[in-house]
Amino acid sequence: MTLISGIILFGHHLVAFSSGVVWALQSQIRERDVYGAIADPTRRELIRLLSDADEISLHILTSYFPMGRTGVSKHLAVLKEAELVIDRRVGRETRYKLNPAPLNQVHNWLSHYEKLWQEKVTMLSRMLEEEAQMDKVISLDFQFPGSIDRVWSSLTNSATLAKWIYPNDFKAAVGHRFQFRAEPSQWWDGVINGEVLEVDEPRLLRYTWISGGENTTVTWTLNQSDDGVTHLHLEHAGFQQDQSFQGASFGWPRMCTELQSILTNAG
């Protein structure tokens, strides 16, 4: 025989519950009470105040709020129903103490969303980093009178490259590894290592540019218009460090000015 310990009206029906079912329902109601209890900003402030002390009297708690003793007492009663506070009488005053255990229900519920937001923040941070790297691209355009073949030779001939970049052992052959060698300084050994990645004479030249801890890529694109002007586009991408990016942003216009001078004099 099942002990009947509760009767609840559902619609037009009376339903009897055993003590175990009633306990489960009471637990669910109490769980909902925790969320309702902390929904109010005044009650959240009461919880904060009680978390900073072992015990606080009603008189002292009331002093923190722009309301009377009765108003604060009503908020404390809600917290007590949710088992978030414990009270006791000491003489003529009532003292309150925080019982944080029921807040575990809230913590467990929020932990799922905390993990979700951490993943979203991590994803956002990665996207911003990728966008920042995309911003670190040097893109320059030049126009030179004369044939495209002459400009191509200035980009690929080792002796000519030495005049406007640095001494080198460059060859326009895919897979060829080469070096540019500048005068070393106390901040830089002066060595630029590279490997030719793509050659489409006289339209495209791409190679790596490895120096100062940076592994970047240089791409030259050439086109000749009907008026005989050769259009040269430089893209230098893959920078990780601001200092390297700023140095290259200063260096390429200076070196390409030398290239322009060489092509003008050669014409």
Summary of the structure (lengths in Angstrom):
residues: 267
radius of gyration: 38.0
end to end distance: 111.0
largest distance: 111.0
contacts: 710
relative contact order: 0.09
helix: 46%
strand: 30%
